[in-house]
Amino acid sequence: MAIPLNPSHIHPPFAHYSHGVLVPAGQRLVFCSGQLGIAADKIVPPDCAEQARICFDNIAAILAEAGMGLGNIVRINAYVTGREHLAAYMAIRNALFAEPYPASTLMLVSGFARPEFVVEIEAIAAGPA
């Protein structure tokens, strides 16, 4: 199991994430490419929450191919196209993860390849060899 790293002498995380995560020796790593909020039927929901849910569902499917799940995620990088999407993204993320929280970065970006996308999420997971 990954070990969260949250030194007591630095400012605590602003939300449900860890400042760092130690992956023990002998773990397998899975690197997930950024996932956009497009369903298998090519539908792109208009809201960030539904797009984020699709992104995490896609990541869960990728991890399942390696015998892992969302609980194996040690790092999340997320990108949203505006501050108005922060709360919706964080609500979905916070509902899916429990302690020990993965390390996480959330960035504002100007956009993606298609204008209907408002969030992209990539992840790194670690699990038993």
C-alpha positions in Angstrom: 0.0 0.0 0.0 1.2 3.5 -0.8 2.2 5.7 2.1 1.0 9.3 2.2 3.6 12.0 3.0 2.3 15.1 4.7 5.0 16.8 6.7 3.6 18.5 9.8 5.9 21.6 9.3 4.5 22.6 5.9 1.0 23.9 5.2 -1.5 21.0 5.1 -3.2 20.1 1.8 -6.0 22.4 0.8 -8.4 19.5 0.0 -8.5 15.7 -0.1 -5.0 14.9 -1.4 -1.6 14.1 0.0 1.5 16.3 -0.6 3.4 13.2 -1.6 3.0 9.4 -1.8 5.7 6.8 -1.3 5.3 3.7 -3.4 6.9 0.8 -1.7 9.6 -1.3 -3.5 8.2 -4.1 -5.7 5.1 -2.4 -6.8 3.9 -2.3 -10.4 3.1 1.1 -11.8 0.4 2.0 -14.4 0.5 5.4 -16.1 -2.9 6.5 -17.5 -3.0 9.0 -20.3 -5.2 12.0 -19.9 -8.9 11.0 -20.2 -11.5 13.4 -21.6 -15.2 13.4 -20.7 -16.4 11.5 -23.7 -18.5 8.4 -23.3 -18.1 5.2 -25.4 -21.1 6.3 -27.4 -19.2 9.6 -28.3 -21.5 11.7 -26.1 -19.8 14.6 -24.3 -22.0 15.9 -21.4 -22.1 19.6 -21.1 -21.2 19.8 -17.4 -17.9 19.3 -15.6 -19.2 16.9 -13.0 -20.4 14.4 -15.6 -17.3 14.8 -17.7 -15.1 14.2 -14.6 -17.2 11.1 -13.8 -16.6 9.7 -17.3 -12.8 10.5 -17.0 -12.6 8.5 -13.7 -14.7 5.7 -15.1 -12.3 5.5 -18.0 -9.3 5.5 -15.7 -11.0 2.7 -13.6 -11.4 0.6 -16.8 -7.8 1.1 -17.7 -6.7 0.1 -14.2 -9.0 -2.9 -14.3 -7.0 -4.2 -17.3 -4.0 -4.4 -14.9 -6.0 -5.9 -12.0 -6.1 -2.6 -10.1 -8.8 0.0 -9.2 -9.1 3.6 -8.3 -7.8 2.8 -4.8 -4.5 2.1 -6.3 -4.1 5.6 -7.6 -1.1 7.4 -6.1 -1.1 10.5 -8.3 -3.8 12.5 -10.1 -3.2 15.4 -12.5 -6.4 17.2 -13.5 -7.0 20.1 -15.8 -10.1 22.3 -16.0 -10.9 25.2 -18.4 -12.2 27.6 -15.8 -12.5 28.3 -12.1 -16.2 27.7 -12.3 -15.4 24.0 -12.8 -13.2 23.6 -9.7 -16.0 22.7 -7.3 -17.7 20.2 -9.6 -14.4 18.4 -10.3 -13.4 18.3 -6.7 -16.8 17.0 -5.6 -16.4 14.0 -8.0 -12.8 13.4 -7.0 -13.6 13.7 -3.2 -16.5 11.2 -3.5 -14.2 8.6 -5.2 -11.1 8.7 -2.9 -10.6 8.1 0.8 -7.5 8.2 3.0 -4.8 7.6 2.2 -5.4 10.3 -0.4 -3.3 10.3 -3.7 -1.0 13.1 -4.5 -2.9 15.6 -6.8 -2.5 18.6 -8.9 -5.4 20.7 -10.3 -4.6 23.3 -13.0 -6.5 25.8 -15.0 -5.9 25.6 -18.8 -7.1 27.6 -21.7 -8.8 24.6 -23.4 -8.5 21.2 -25.1 -8.6 19.9 -28.6 -12.4 20.3 -28.8 -14.2 23.2 -27.1 -16.9 21.0 -25.5 -14.3 19.4 -23.2 -13.9 21.2 -19.8 -11.8 18.6 -17.8 -9.0 16.1 -18.5 -7.7 13.7 -15.9 -4.6 11.6 -15.9 -3.4 9.2 -13.1 -0.6 7.0 -11.9 -1.4 3.9 -10.0 0.7 1.4 -8.0 -0.2 -2.2 -7.0 1.4 -5.5 -6.0 3.8 -7.1 -8.5 
